[in-house]
């Protein structure tokens, strides 16, 4: 399993922006680089959902609810992934998690980072 640590959450007004970061402090690049990385989120009282993903070839995919507003990226040299969020809405309020799809299926999660968007 690869430890992934999220940061960058906070409180922002609707229409604002935030950039979330995800680092793999203990992974070596040969382990990190092939991974598909994804951002998930869980709002209070709701199931966790996939927000965006990026493959080793940097192919990206997004949930319909965030297309055109969120951008996922990665920096393999730094073993980092990012989620740039713009035009934030109150319904984007959630705890955001960085993970691999495999670890998500195994129910292995980090602590996440809280994003709160006020109206």
C-alpha positions as CSV (number, residue, x, y, z in Angstrom):
1,X,0.0,0.0,0.0
2,X,1.1,3.5,-0.8
3,X,0.6,6.2,1.9
4,X,-1.0,9.3,0.4
5,X,-1.3,12.5,2.4
6,X,-3.7,15.3,1.4
7,X,-3.5,19.0,2.2
8,X,-4.7,22.3,1.0
9,X,-8.3,22.3,2.1
10,X,-9.9,25.3,3.7
11,X,-12.8,27.6,3.9
12,X,-13.7,29.6,0.7
13,X,-16.7,31.6,-0.6
14,X,-18.7,30.4,-3.5
15,X,-17.0,31.2,-6.8
16,X,-13.5,31.0,-5.2
17,X,-10.7,28.6,-5.8
18,X,-8.5,26.1,-3.9
19,X,-5.7,23.8,-4.8
20,X,-5.4,20.5,-3.1
21,X,-2.2,18.6,-2.9
22,X,-1.4,14.9,-2.4
23,X,2.0,13.6,-1.6
24,X,3.4,10.1,-1.3
25,X,6.1,10.7,1.3
26,X,7.4,7.1,1.5
27,X,6.9,5.9,-2.1
28,X,9.8,5.6,-4.4
29,X,9.4,7.0,-7.9
30,X,9.3,3.5,-9.6
31,X,6.3,2.7,-7.4
32,X,4.6,6.1,-7.7
33,X,4.9,6.7,-11.4
34,X,2.8,3.9,-12.7
35,X,-0.1,4.6,-10.4
36,X,-3.4,5.9,-11.5
37,X,-4.2,8.6,-8.9
38,X,-7.7,9.9,-8.1
39,X,-9.4,12.4,-5.9
40,X,-12.6,11.4,-4.1
41,X,-14.9,13.4,-1.8
42,X,-17.4,12.6,0.8
43,X,-20.0,15.1,1.9
44,X,-21.9,14.8,5.2
45,X,-24.5,12.1,5.0
46,X,-23.5,11.0,1.5
47,X,-21.4,8.3,0.0
48,X,-17.9,8.9,-1.1
49,X,-17.7,9.7,-4.8
50,X,-15.0,9.8,-7.4
51,X,-14.2,13.4,-8.5
52,X,-11.2,13.0,-10.9
53,X,-8.5,10.6,-11.9
54,X,-5.2,10.7,-13.8
55,X,-3.3,7.8,-15.3
56,X,0.4,7.3,-15.6
57,X,0.0,8.6,-19.2
58,X,-1.8,11.7,-17.8
59,X,-5.1,10.7,-19.2
60,X,-7.7,12.4,-17.1
61,X,-11.4,11.8,-16.3
62,X,-13.8,13.9,-14.3
63,X,-17.2,13.6,-12.6
64,X,-19.8,15.5,-14.6
65,X,-20.5,17.7,-11.6
66,X,-16.9,19.1,-11.7
67,X,-16.1,19.1,-15.4
68,X,-14.8,22.5,-16.6
69,X,-14.2,23.6,-13.0
70,X,-11.6,21.2,-11.6
71,X,-8.3,20.1,-13.0
72,X,-6.3,17.1,-11.8
73,X,-2.5,17.0,-12.4
74,X,0.6,15.1,-11.2
75,X,4.3,15.7,-10.8
76,X,6.0,12.4,-10.8
77,X,9.4,13.8,-9.9
78,X,8.0,15.2,-6.7
79,X,5.6,12.3,-6.1
80,X,2.7,14.7,-6.0
81,X,-0.8,15.0,-7.3
82,X,-3.0,18.1,-7.3
83,X,-6.6,19.1,-7.7
84,X,-7.1,22.7,-8.8
85,X,-10.7,23.7,-8.0
86,X,-12.3,26.8,-9.4
87,X,-15.8,28.3,-9.4
88,X,-16.5,26.4,-6.2
89,X,-20.1,25.8,-5.2
90,X,-21.5,25.1,-1.7
91,X,-22.3,21.6,-3.0
92,X,-18.5,21.0,-3.4
93,X,-18.3,21.0,0.4
94,X,-16.8,17.7,1.5
95,X,-13.8,15.9,2.8
96,X,-11.5,15.3,-0.2
97,X,-9.3,12.2,-0.4
98,X,-6.4,11.3,-2.7
99,X,-6.1,7.6,-3.4
100,X,-5.5,4.9,-6.0
101,X,-8.5,3.1,-7.3
102,X,-7.1,-0.2,-6.0
103,X,-6.6,1.1,-2.5
104,X,-10.1,2.6,-2.7
105,X,-11.6,-0.8,-3.5
106,X,-9.6,-2.2,-0.5
107,X,-11.1,0.6,1.7
108,X,-7.7,2.0,2.5
109,X,-7.9,5.7,3.0
110,X,-6.0,8.6,4.4
111,X,-7.4,11.4,6.6
112,X,-8.4,13.6,3.8
113,X,-8.7,17.4,3.8
114,X,-11.8,19.4,4.5
115,X,-13.2,21.8,1.9
116,X,-16.0,24.1,2.9
117,X,-17.6,26.5,0.5
118,X,-20.0,29.1,1.8
119,X,-22.8,30.6,-0.2
